[in-house]
């Protein structure tokens, strides 16, 4: 069980934040996720917009066991009750998924709560005020998963980095070629679906993303 200490919780959010693809075959989903975790993914978010309730429950439980094996936090997308039911490490809330306060009341003080803030810094400030452990901005680049999403810019990350103390997650069309600029702008974690799980070598892709973050940490250390 995660610590209820805020610093302990937010220190978990960084590096490659892998988000699962819509995979109906649970065994295949576990195969792909294991490869991503072997490659160094530090957070896993379970997201499946096409599954029914029974499949979501089955997959969430299976991922709970797998992420325990790797000591990686499991975040459930958009569904605080499912996070509670499967003893996940937290929930990620979109704009229509309820309040941070309601999720906190359901999940307790020891769980991670993240909030999508799109390209709106005031939403991030409000989420932090309500007790969010991290905030996510995006989409930074065209995304095959969410083609109609709003656009965010690296400048938004820079401003958020100056004003917000919790971890910043960048999402939306992120690849190995464009991710570095988001880390340089202040992102703590890169949330990725396609560039990892659609890769011919999932483990290798995850490792390359993890190395991006490590290189950025080294560069930041030299510049302080």
C-alpha positions in Angstrom: 0.0 0.0 0.0 1.3 3.4 -0.9 2.1 6.0 1.8 -0.4 8.6 2.7 2.4 11.2 2.7 2.0 13.6 -0.2 5.7 13.7 -1.1 5.9 9.9 -1.2 2.9 9.7 -3.6 4.0 12.4 -6.0 7.6 11.1 -6.2 6.0 8.0 -8.0 5.0 10.2 -11.0 7.8 10.6 -13.4 9.5 9.0 -16.4 7.5 6.9 -18.8 3.8 7.0 -17.9 2.4 4.1 -20.1 -1.3 4.1 -20.9 -2.8 0.8 -22.1 -4.3 0.4 -25.6 -7.9 -0.8 -26.1 -7.0 -4.5 -26.1 -9.9 -7.0 -25.7 -7.6 -10.0 -25.2 -6.5 -9.9 -21.6 -3.6 -12.3 -22.1 -2.3 -10.1 -25.0 -2.8 -7.0 -22.9 -0.7 -8.5 -20.1 2.0 -9.5 -22.6 2.3 -6.0 -24.0 2.3 -4.4 -20.6 4.9 -6.7 -19.2 7.2 -5.7 -22.0 6.6 -2.0 -21.3 7.3 -2.5 -17.6 10.5 -4.5 -18.4 11.5 -1.5 -20.6 11.2 0.8 -17.6 7.7 2.3 -17.5 7.3 3.9 -14.1 3.6 4.4 -14.0 0.8 2.4 -15.8 -2.6 3.7 -16.5 -5.4 1.3 -17.4 -7.6 2.8 -20.1 -10.0 0.8 -22.2 -12.9 2.8 -23.7 -14.3 -0.2 -25.7 -14.5 -2.8 -22.9 -17.7 -3.7 -21.0 -17.8 -3.6 -17.2 -16.9 -7.3 -16.7 -13.8 -7.1 -19.0 -12.6 -3.9 -17.4 -12.8 -5.5 -14.0 -11.0 -8.6 -15.2 -8.2 -6.6 -16.9 -7.8 -4.2 -14.0 -7.4 -7.1 -11.5 -4.9 -8.8 -13.8 -2.9 -5.5 -14.3 -3.0 -5.0 -10.5 -1.1 -8.3 -10.0 1.4 -7.5 -12.8 2.2 -4.0 -11.6 2.7 -5.3 -8.1 5.3 -7.6 -9.5 7.2 -4.6 -10.9 6.5 -2.3 -8.0 4.9 0.2 -10.4 1.7 2.2 -9.5 -1.5 1.3 -11.4 -3.8 4.2 -12.2 -7.3 3.6 -13.4 -8.6 6.0 -16.0 -11.9 7.8 -15.4 -13.3 5.2 -12.9 -12.7 5.8 -9.1 -15.1 2.9 -8.1 -13.1 0.5 -10.3 -9.9 1.8 -8.7 -11.3 1.2 -5.3 -12.7 -2.3 -6.2 -9.3 -3.5 -7.6 -7.1 -1.9 -4.9 -5.4 0.2 -7.6 -2.9 2.9 -6.6 -5.1 5.7 -7.9 -7.3 7.2 -10.5 -7.0 9.7 -13.3 -9.9 12.1 -13.8 -11.0 13.8 -17.0 -13.2 16.8 -17.2 -16.4 14.9 -16.7 -15.3 12.2 -14.2 -16.2 13.8 -10.9 -14.3 15.9 -8.4 -11.0 15.3 -6.7 -12.8 15.6 -3.4 -15.2 12.8 -4.3 -12.4 10.5 -5.5 -10.4 11.2 -2.4 -13.3 10.4 -0.2 -13.8 7.1 -2.0 -10.1 6.1 -2.3 -8.6 7.5 0.8 -5.5 9.6 1.5 -3.0 7.1 0.3 -4.0 7.0 -3.3 -2.8 9.0 -6.3 -5.3 11.3 -8.0 -4.4 12.9 -11.3 -6.4 15.3 -13.3 -6.6 16.2 -17.0 -6.2 19.9 -17.5 -6.0 20.0 -21.3 -4.5 23.4 -22.2 -6.0 25.3 -19.3 -3.7 26.4 -16.5 -6.5 27.6 -14.3 -7.9 24.0 -14.2 -4.5 22.8 -13.0 -4.5 25.4 -10.2 -8.0 24.3 -9.1 -7.1 20.7 -9.2 -4.1 21.2 -7.0 -6.2 23.3 -4.7 -8.6 20.4 -4.4 -5.7 18.0 -3.6 -4.7 16.5 -6.9 -1.3 14.7 -6.8 -0.4 15.5 -10.4 -1.9 17.3 -13.3 -1.8 16.4 -17.0 -1.7 18.7 -20.0 -2.2 17.9 -23.7 -2.6 17.2 -26.5 0.8 18.5 -27.5 0.9 16.8 -30.9 -1.7 15.2 -33.2 -2.9 12.1 -31.6 -4.4 9.0 -33.2 -6.2 8.1 -30.0 -7.8 11.5 -29.5 -7.7 13.3 -32.9 -10.1 16.1 -31.9 -8.5 17.1 -28.6 -7.4 20.6 -27.7 -3.9 21.7 -28.3 -1.3 22.5 -25.6 2.1 24.1 -26.1 5.5 23.7 -24.4 5.1 27.3 -23.2 2.2 26.1 -21.1 4.4 23.6 -19.5 7.0 26.2 -18.7 4.5 28.4 -17.1 3.0 25.5 -15.1 6.4 24.5 -14.0 6.9 28.0 -12.5 3.5 28.1 -10.8 2.7 24.5 -9.8 4.6 22.2 -7.4 3.0 18.8 -8.2 4.3 16.6 -11.1 3.3 17.6 -14.6 2.4 14.9 -17.1 2.4 15.6 -20.9 0.2 13.6 -23.2 -0.9 13.5 -26.8 1.0 12.3 -29.9 4.3 12.0 -28.0 7.1 10.2 -29.7 10.8 9.6 -29.1 11.5 12.5 -31.6 9.3 15.1 -29.9 9.3 14.1 -26.3 12.6 15.7 -25.3 11.2 19.2 -25.9 8.4 18.6 -23.4 10.9 17.3 -20.8 13.0 20.4 -21.3 9.8 22.6 -20.9 9.1 21.1 -17.5 7.2 17.8 -17.9 8.0 15.2 -15.2 6.4 12.4 -17.1 5.5 11.5 -20.7 2.2 9.7 -21.1 2.4 7.4 -24.1 0.1 4.9 -25.8 0.8 4.3 -29.5 4.6 5.1 -29.5 5.1 2.3 -27.0 2.3 -0.3 -27.6 2.2 -0.1 -31.4 6.0 -0.5 -31.6 7.4 -3.7 -33.1 9.7 -3.8 -30.0 7.6 -2.7 -27.1 10.3 -3.3 -24.5 12.9 -1.4 -26.6 10.5 1.5 -27.2 9.8 1.8 -23.5 13.5 1.7 -22.7 14.2 4.5 -25.1 11.5 6.7 -23.5 12.9 5.9 -20.1 16.4 6.9 -21.3 15.0 10.2 -22.5 13.9 11.0 -19.0 17.2 9.8 -17.5 19.2 12.0 -19.9 17.1 15.0 -19.1 17.6 14.5 -15.4 21.4 14.4 -15.9 21.2 17.5 -18.0 19.1 19.3 -15.3 21.6 18.3 -12.7 24.5 19.8 -14.6 22.6 23.0 -15.1 21.8 23.6 -11.4 
